[in-house]
Structures are given as C-alpha cells and as structure tokens.
C-alpha cells in the first residue's frame, strides 16, 4: 500500500484499499480498484479523468450514497471514524453537517415544491436546531454572498424560476450552510458557459476565505477549473488512481502518459485527441489499463499492472516507465 502523506499536515480523510463492486444482471463489475488517498485539512484536491473513470463513484462512496447493488470494501476514515463501519444514524449526523455534497445533477437536485430559502436553511434546522426565521436569514445571507439577487425574492421562489447557474449557486449555498469540514463537489461547472464558470471559481474562493481550514474534493473534467483552485491533482483512469501530483507540477510536467495526453487534448494545447477508446471498466485490459492507448507501452505493461510509485513527498505515479 502506498500513498502520498505529508506528516506536517493534518489528515482529515484517509482512504485505504478501497474497492467498489456492482452486482448486475450481467455479473459482478468492479468500478473502483485499490484506491489509497489522503486528503489534508484545508487543502483542495481536484479529482480528474475521463467520463467512466470512477470519479463520481468515489465521491458517492465517501458519503455512502451508492445504490443497494454496490459492495464496498476497504476503509474511509474521517477524523478517526471509519465511515464504512458506522451505523446510519451516526452517518446522518456527519453527512451535511461535517461532510457536505454538491451533486452533479443540478436540475433534479433541488425540490421543486419547496422554497429556495427553506431548502438552504433546512440543514441548519436539522443539525443546529436553528429556528425557522434564523435559518431563513442565514439562507438570504448566503444568496447575497454568492450574488444570487435579489436574494429576498429568490429565497421566496422555487427552483423552476432560476437559471442553471443560479441553481448551481443555490446548491453550493445549501452545501456550505452548516460550515462543513469537508466539501465534495461533483462537476460543479458542468453545463455552464465561460462567464458562469468564472463565477463558480470566485464562489469557491469566497468559500475558502469564509472557512480557510475547509477541505475540498473537486470532482471535475474541467482542467481549467482544477488549475484555478486545486492544491493537488489526483488522476483516475478506469477505476484506478494513476497519478497524484501538486498543481503546478501536474500542469507543467505531468507524470503519467495518460496525464500528458489529457493535457495535450485541451484547446490551448492544440486539441489533440487521446488515441483509442477509453477502457471499459466492466472488462478492463490486462496489465496497465491504459496500455492499449499508450505510445510508450511495452510487454510488461500488457502483462502486469504497475503499482503506485512514490517519487517524492508530493508525487506518485502508476507507470512502469518510472519503475524501470
């Protein structure tokens, strides 16, 4: 087992030997394999990779929102508590209050029959016993902070009256209302234009100003968004973590061949598509799962899966090029 761990920093979330399987009519499918990762207090980690790499599944696993046909093994330890071992009542006390989740599906994540102000304030009523008026006032303050105006009128309205960008900001306000210690955001810029993406970046910066010790896990395919906000970058491919790197090093000198090709596929780098098709997690290739698409692949890559190799305090990579 290998992971990046800086002993000078406080670990708020520790994932060890995590494996997630789904039982389907076609058989058993392993969607996450042997993930080991530490998240430090006050840092922002961007979890990136193509669709189907397991990013969102990892986020849902942390807060135990997977469907009933999922089987999870390993450990997810938050502040000394293994989230996979505790009962549902204790989990409910942690979820929302200490660990908050911003879902990907903006359109279906807000209750269409409940006023916006009530939806933002309900976490304060549930976890801190706020009276209705105090929770309502807090909701309006958050709407103002995130420039959802006129805040008082928006609070009285319903989700169908808001644009996609405004709904996204309402979801963020709902997630951080209780001032959690860990925020997991799943594709918070999905479907937004450039101007609205910039607004979301600024909102996350405001959140960090509001609570500097907040840890954030950003699940995103938006590399520009990741570069703006992340302290570290974690790359997933076909259910596995294949690179952990600090932000500057990742965008200037990425380690894994997949990471290099992923950055070359950006418009600013010439828009060169990654050759081949993404690996199918239900039937992954043998050995290194990226080897069918990798320009550096050799015989060992096809036969054996590379371990996650620690290069220094802040960088890990799963690639036989580094092992040699």
N, C-alpha and C positions, 0 to 999 in steps of 0.2 A: 504494500500500500504506500502510495507516495502522493504528496500534496505540497502546495506552497504554503508555508506557515512562517510568519514573521513574529518571533517571540516578543518583540517590543510592542505589539499591538494586541488589543483585546479581541478575542474571537467571540462573535455574537451568535454565529450559526456554523455548525460543523457537520458536513455531510460525509459519511463513510460507507464505502462498499455498497452504494445504492443501486438496486436493480428493480425495475418495474416491468411486470408482465401483464398482458391482457389475455384473458381466455375468450376465444371467439369460436364461432361455428366451424371455422377452417382450422382451428387448432390454437396452440399457445404462441403468442407473439411477444418477444422481449423488445421493449421500446426504449429502455434505458439500461445501460450495462456498466457496472463498476465505476460509478461516479464518486470521486473524492474531491471535496472542495471546502475551503474555509472562507467565510465572509467576516470581515473585521468591522468593529464598531466605528461608525462614522464614514465608512467608505461606500463608494458607488461602483458596482460591478456590472458591466454590460455582458449579457449572455447572448452570443450571436451565432448565426448559422442559417443555412437554407431552410425552407419550409420542410417539415417532417424530420428535423434533426433531433427533436425531443426537448426543445427549449420550454415550450408551454407545459408539457407534461411534467418537467422538473419543477416548475413553479407550482403547479396544482398538487404535486406530491408533497411539497413542503407544508402546505396548509391542509392537506388531506381532503381534497375535493375531487378525487378521482371517482369514476363510476364503480359500481359494485363488482364488475368483472375484472377489476385490477387486483394484482397481487404484488405487494411491496415488501422487499427485504433490505436489510442494512440499518443504518442509523442516521437520523436527522436530529441533532442536538442543538436546541436553542436555549441559551443561558443556563446550561446544565440539565435541561429537560429534554428527554428523547421524545419528540413529537409523535413518533410512530408507536410509542408504548403507552401513552396516557389515554385515559378514557375520554369520551366525547364531551362530558360536562367541563372538564378542565381545559380541553381544547377550545371550547366555545369562549371561555374566559380569556384565552390568549388571542384567538383569531378576532381581528377587528380592533381590539384594544392594544395589543403589543405587536402583532404581525398583521399588516393590512395588505389587501389585494386589490389591484386595479385590473379588472377583466378586459379582455380583448374586444369582446362583442359589445360595443357602445350602445347600439340600437336596442338590444334586448336586456341590458343590464340594469336599467332603471325601471321602476314600477310605474306603468303608465297611468295608474289610478291614484297615485299618491303625490302630493305637492312636493316640489323640489326642496323647499326648506325643511320639510318633515324628513325627507329621505337623508339629507345631510346630517340632521341633528339626532336621528334615532340612535346612532352608535353612542352618543353622549348620554342619552337617557338609559340605554341598556347597560352600559358599563360604568357610568359615573353617577347615575341617579339624578341627572340634571332634571329640573322642572322644565315643562314644555316651553315656557317663554325664554328661559335662559338658553336652551338648545336652539331655539329659533333665532335668537340674536347672534349666537355663535355661527350659525349657518350663513346668515347675512354677512357677517364679518369676513368669512371665507370667500363668499362670492365676490365681495369687493376686492379682496386681496388678489383674486385671480381674474379681475377685470370682467366679471360677468355682470353687466349693467343693463338696466337699473336693478340693482341687487334685490331691493324690497319687492319689486314687481315679479322678478324671476322666481323668487322664493315662493310666491303665491301661485305660480303657474305649474304646468305639467310638462313632462319630457317631450311630448309631440310638438310643443311650441318652440323648441330650441333647435338650433343648428347642430350639426355633428360636432363641430369644435366646442360649442358651449356645453353639450352633453359630456364631452370628454373632460372638460374642466370641472363639471359637477361631480363626475365620478372621482376625480382626484381629490376634490374637496371632501367628499364622503369618506375617502380612504384615510386622509390625514387629520380628520376632525378630532380624533382621540389622541393625537400625537403619538403614534406608534413608535416602536424602536426599530422595526424592520418594515420596509415597504417593498412589495413585489409588484412591478408594473409590467403587464403583458401587452406588448406592442402599443404603447401609448400614442404613437404618431400615425398609426395605420389609417389610411384613407384621408389624411389631411394634406392640404396644399402647403407650399413652402412657407407662406406667411403664418399659417396656423401652427406649423411645426416649430417655427421660431418662437411663437408664443408659448408653446408647451415647454420648450427648453428653458425659457425665462421663468416659467412657473416652477419647474423643478429646482432652479437656482434659488427661487424665493423660499421653497420648502426647506432647502438646506440652510438658508440664512435663519429661518424660523427655528430649526432644530438641528444644529450642526452635528450632533452625535447620531443622527438618523442614518441607518444603513439602508442602501437601496440596491435591489436587484432589478436591473432593467433587461427585460426580455425583448429583443428587437432584431429586426433585419435591417434597420436603418443605421448604416455605419456612420453617417454624418452626425446623427443624433448621439450615437455612442461616443464618438470622439469628443463632442462638446461636453459631456457630463461624466464619463467614466474615469475612475482611478485605475481600474484594471479591466482587462477584456478576457473573457472565457469563451473559447470556440468549441461548439459541438458539431459533430458530424455523425449521422446515422446512429444516434443514441449514445455516443461516447464523447467525453471531453478529450480533445486532441491538442489543445494549446491553452495555457494560462500565461498572460503577459501583462506588463504595465502598459498604460495607454500609449505613451509616447513611443515606446519600443515597438508595440504592435503595429502602429500605423506607419512607422518609418522603416522598421526592419522585422517584419513578421517572420515567424519561425517555420511553421508547417507549410508544406507545398499548397495545401488547400487554402490556407490563410492568404498566401501570396496571390493565388489565382482569384480569390474572392475580392481582394483589393483591386486587382487589375480589371475586374469586371465593372468597376464604378465608372460612371460617365467622365469624371475628372481624370481618370487614368486611361481613357481610350475605349471603354466599354467593350472589353474583350470577354466574351462569354466563357465560362468554365467548360471544357470539353466533356462530352459524355452526359449521361443522366445521373441524377442523384441516386445513391444506393437505396434499395428498398429495405426498410428496417424489418419487414416480415421475412425477408430472405436475403440477408446481408452477404456480401462477398466474403470469402475466406481471408484469413490474414488481416492486413490493414484494410479497413473498409473503403478507403479512398484509392487503393492501388489501381483499380480499373481506369481511373481518370487522371492518374498522376504521371507527369512527364519524367519523374525520377525513379519510378518503380523498378524493383529488381526481383529476383526469385524469392528472397526471404520475405518481401512484402506480401507476396501472394500466399505464402505458406504459414506465416506466423504474425499474430497481432502484436505490434510494438507496445511496450509499457510506457507509462507517462514518466518521462525522464526529467529530473530536476537539473537545470543548467546553472541556476544561481538562486538567490533568495526570492526573486520575483518572477522567474520564468520557468515554465515546464512545457515539454512538447512530447507528443507520442509519434515518433518517426524514426525509422531505422537509420536514416542518414546521420542522426546525431548519436545513435548508439555506436555506430562504426567509428 
